[in-house]
């Protein structure tokens, strides 16, 4: 067996470049106090030798890990099965990577997970945190703040944290758009499968829906789901059992809307002839549903990118390609993205 190739050392880079070890250290750690001609020689030596900095040692010296964690307050099934999480994660990780920051995933489902997360954060393993899918029974944002690291939230935080940055969509307006479209379409008995009421997205979409319906709102036509396909089917079946006369349905995300379509088919209700259905997200699955789903579009990947950029800003690091929404927010700690209705065959 051939012996493992030894990693080049800082001293070897210094010898190759003809400079001191301290000069090499300053260059590889990004200091701007080294004369450019010397920095060029150091970078050339690094490339020639294939030198890789010792990140653990650099973290001790600079108190910077070049890593952040994305905290998902959900089960593994939801995180890896919901297109919303995929899009947010893709946007955030790509944005951070472009600025040289690595992103690791942390999952929280129970109190024991919170204890492990707190130990991880206090251990100095990451410079900051992103939080998505926060539920009311766990104030994860407060926990991260207590650990003393910058945090940005995807969505409006459940508990009040005035100084915490967050990136959300106008979920109240999204609920209004759905209700308005069903009203204009002549639907008389309009119901909803709302999102979880311990999540701000679920609350806000129901608030907008109820507000737009006004006196036409009927509490017996409301069923709460869990943002999953099976949960959407279950909630729709319960609603149909109680109110079989429903003729319009706003479902608070596209996965639940797929479940709703299946439940309606199961009892012989045609979409949109008997019941018009509107979803929320405009995930890729919406366009290929049967029938193609009318839905409220939100810019989920852009939300992830903005979360990454807002966290970079709080870490004092430049974003590679700042999005205009970052500057347009002014002094606000929040960025709220607009939504729009995408009309297809289901409503």
N, C-alpha and C positions, 0 to 999 in steps of 0.2 A: 504494500500500500504506500502510495506517495505521501510524503509529509505535507501537512497543510501549509499553504502559503501564508507567511506572517504578514499582518497588516502593517503598512508603512507607518512610521511614527512622525510626530511633529518635528523631532530633531532631524530626521532624514529629509523632510521637506525643507527645513531651514538650511541644511547643508547643500541641497541641490540648488536652492535659490540664492545662496550666498548671503543670507540675512540671519538675524537673530531669531531664536525660538519665540521671543515675545512678539516680534513683528509678524511671524506666521500666525500666531494665536489671534492677534488683532484682525488680520485679514480674514481668516476663516470664520471669525465671529461677527463679521460685518461692520467692524469699526471703520469710520471714515477719516481717521487721523493718520493714515499711512500714505506716504508719498505715492502717487499713481505709478511711477516707474517701478517702485519696489513691489507694489501690489500686483502688477502685471507679472513680474518674475515669480512671485509666490503662487499665483493662480496657475501659471504654466507648470510649476513644479508639482502642484497638487494634481493636475491632470496627468502629467507624465508618470507619476508614481501610483496614481489611483488612490490617493489618500482620502479616507472617510473620517470626518471629525467624530470624536467620542462624545455622543450626545449627552450621556449621563454626566460626564465631567463638565460639559458646556452648560448644562442646566444648573449645576451647582454654582458655577461662576457667574452666570448671567441671570439666574433665577427665572429662566424662561425655558419651557419645555418644547415649544413649537407644536403643541398638541392641544386640542379641545375635545370635549365629549358631547355627543348628542344624547340627551336623556329622553327616552320614550317611556311614558307612563302607561304602558299597555302590555297585553299578553304577546307572546311571540307570534301567535297565529295572526293577530291583527297587524302587527308591525310588518311581517313578511308577506301578508296576503292582501293588504289594502293599498291600492295604487296611490292614494294620497301620501302615505309614508314614503313610498318609493320616490315620488317626485320631489318631495321636500328634501329627502336625504341626498338625492342626486344633485339638486341645486346647491345645497349647503356645502357638500363635500368637494364638489368641483370648484366652487368659489374659494374655499379655504386652501385647497391644494395649489391654486394659482398663486397664492401668497406664501407658499412654503409651510403651511400649517396642516398637520395630520389630524384626522377626525376619528375618534373611537366611539363605539356605541355602548351605552349603558341602558339597561332595562330595569324598570321599577314596576313590580306587581303587588308587593306586600311590604309590611313594616320592616321585615328582615332585610329586604332589598334596600330600603332607605338607610338602614344602619351601615350596610356595606358601602353604599354610595357615599355617605358622609365620610367614612374612613378613607375612601379612595380620593375624594376631593381634598380632604385635609392633608393627605400624604404628599401633596405637591406634584401630582402626576400630570396635571393639565393646567393650562393658563386661563381657560374660560369654559363656559358651558352653553349649549343650546337646549331648550326644553320644548317638547312637542306633546300634544294630546294629554294635557294636564286635566286631572279629575279633582272634584271638590274634596275628596277624602284624604288627599295627600298634597300638602303645600310644598311641593318640590322646589318651587322658585324661592320660597323663604329659606329652605334648607341650604340651597346653593349660596344665597346671599350671606347666611350665617357662616359659611365656610370661607367667605372673603374673596371669592373670585367673580369676575364679571359674568353676567348671564343675559341671554336674549331669548325671548319666548316666541314660539310660533302660535299665534292667536292671543287673544286678550287673557291675561292671567286670571285665574279663578279668584284668588285673594288679591286685595289691593296692594300693589307695589308701585308707587308713583314714579320712582326713578328707574325702574326696570324697563329696558327696551323691549318692544315686541313688534311683530309684523303680523298683521291680520288682514282678512278680507271683510268687506262690508256685508256681513251676514244678515243684518237686519234688512238691508236693501234687497238682498237675495231672496229672502222670504216674501218680501213685498212683490217682487217681480213675478214670482211663481203664482201667488194668489191673484194678482191682477190679470195674468194671462188666462187663468181658469175662469175668472169672472167674465172677462171679455168674450171668452169662448162660449158663454151661456150656461155654464155649469151652475146648478142650483144647490146641491148638497156636497159641499167641498170639505174634504177631510185632509188630515195629515198624519204621516208617520214621522214624528219628531225625533230629533237626535237626543242622546242622553242629556238629562237635565242637570247633571253635575259637571257639564262641560259648557264653556261659554259659547262655542259654536252652536251646540244644540239649543241653548237658551235663546240666542240672538235670532236664529232662523225662525223659531216659533214666534218670537215677539214681532218680527216683521210680517209674518204670515197673518197673525191675529190682527195686527194693526190695519193691514190693507183690507181685510174682510169686513172689519167694523161690525155692524149689526148682523151681518151674515155669518159671523163666527159662531160655531156650535161646539161646545166642549165635549159633547158625546161623540164627535167625529175626530177626536184626537187620540192617538195611541203613540206610546213612546217606544222607540227601538234602540238598538245598541250599535248602530253603524256597521253591522255585518249583514251578509245576504240572508242567512238563516234567521237572523233577528228581524229583518224586514219582512220576510215571509210570515213569520209568526205574528208580528204586530198587525200586518194586513189581514190575516185570517181572523184575528180577534176583532178587528174593526168591522169586517164584513159580517161577522156573526152578530154583532150588536146593531150595526146599521147597514143592512144589505142594500139600502137605497142610495148609498154614496155614488156620485157620478163624476167627481173630480178628486184627485189625490196628489198632494205635494209630499214627496218623500225626501227626507233631509240629507241623503247622500245617494250616490249612484249604486253602490253595492246593495243597500237596502231596497232601492228601486227595482233592481233585478229580482230580488226576492218577492217584491210586491207583484211584479208581472207574472211570476210563476204562480203565486197564490190566486191571482185573478183568473188565470187560465184554468186553474184547478176547479173553480166553481162555475166555469163557463161564461165568465164576464169578458167581453171583447174590449180591447184597447186599440183605438180611443173611442170606438162607437158607444160602448156602455159606460166606460170609466176612462177619463183622460188622466194620464200620469206624467208628473214632472219630477225629475231627480235633481241632484246638486253635485257639482264638481266638474262635470264634463271630462271624466276619465275616458281613456281610450275605449273602454268597454261600452260606453254609452252609445257610440255611433254604430256598434255592431249588435246591439240588443235586438230582440224581436218583440215588437217593432223598435226601430231606432228611437232612442230616448231623447225627448225634450228635456233640457237640463239647464241649470244655472252654472255658467262657466266661471271658475276662479283660476288664477294664474299660480298654480301650486309650485311649480319649479322656480318661478320668479320669487315667490315667497321664501323658498329655501335660500336662494342666492342673496336676497336682501338680509335674511337672518345672519348669514355668514359675513356679509359686509358690515352690518351693524356691530357684530361682535368684534370684527377686526378693528373697527373704529374705536371701540372701547378698550381694546388692547394696545392702542397707539400704533397700529400697523396699517399701512396703506392697502386698499383693495386694488387689484390689478386693473379692473375696469368698472369703476363705480356706476351704479345705475342711477338714473335721474331722480328717482323717488327718494333716494337718500338725502339729496340736497333740498328737494322740494318740501321735506317735512319741517324745515326750519328748526326751531328750538324744541320741538316735540320729541319725546322719547319713543313715539309710536309711528309706524308706517301702516296706513290702511289702504289696501288695494281695492279698486272698483271691481264689480262683477257685471255680467251680462247674461241675458237669456238666449240660449241657442235652441231654436225651434226645429224639431224633427217630427216624426210621425206619431209619437205617443200622446201628443196633446196639441 
